[in-house]
């Protein structure tokens, strides 16, 4: 019955799906091609078939539920019977276990009494063993002491043997040293004889050298006197040379001054000639002004004015030119090449 109902249910579901597809197909077609009468009839038939199928499905579901209830009741009765049988078996097993427990308790009491007796015997045996251990310990301690005494005696004997061996070796070494010392004494005596001979020869040589030293000292004194005379002559010559160099420097300085005065006089003569040649006085004055400016400008850089003087040659330049020459180690006058130092150039204020 259930299988037949399932097959009918599947057929009804398939018919329902086919009808639904047909409806969808008709809905998708255009309005002009539809036939309204056929569609309405088909829809009514489909709805009726669907309602019939739904009723059949409900009937099938109710029949399935009733069958399931019957099957569940039968299985429950079977399980209850099985549980009753298992309860009877468990009760029997409990009774058997109680009997076994009673027998075990009786056996435990008997074994407990036997265990107590065994413990008392063990305590007695342990006391006897302790007494024996104490006696053995005393014997072992005495034996250890005797062994230690024996070892100490052996060690002392070994130490004494080693000391005797070392003493014998030391005696032999000392004998060898004595022999070597005797040989050295012989050699030293021979050396002493040779040294005494050499000393006598050296004393003779010393006397000869002393005589030569006295003679050389006398000659050195004579040479010192000659050197002192030469030094005095050299000092006099140096003084004369210094005086002559000073005189030459003064003459050179005078000569340079004269040359500068001659140059200035020549300039004045040229100016006077210009005054005579030129009719206009303004041009002459302008030339004089230019000359004065040239005299006031620095002859080294020809840009800045003269504002510093060299003390050694009294030539005048700008302070910057002199400072740059000093810093660049060109420490000579640009005109006369006279050397100067840091304190040989000073400011010159013309105003």
Buried (B, 14 or more C-beta within 10 A) or exposed (E): EEEEBEEBBEEBEEBBEEBEEBBEEBEEEEEEEEEEEEBEEBBEEBEEBBEEBEEBBEEBEEEEEEEEEEEEEEEEEEEEEEEEEEEEEEEEEEEEEEEEEEEEEEEEEEEEEEEEEEEEEEEEEEEEEEEEEEEEEEEEEEEEEEEEEEEEEEEEEEEEEEEEEEEEEEEEEEEEEEEEEEEEEEEEEEEEEEEEEEEEEEEEEEEEEEEEEEEEEEEEEEEEEEEEEEEEEEEEEEEEEEEEEEEEEEEEBEEBEEEEEEEEEEBEEEBEEEBEEEEEEEEBEEBBEEBEEEEEBBBBEEEBBBBBBBEBBEBBBBBBBBEEBBEEEEBEBBBBEBEBEEEBBEEBEEE
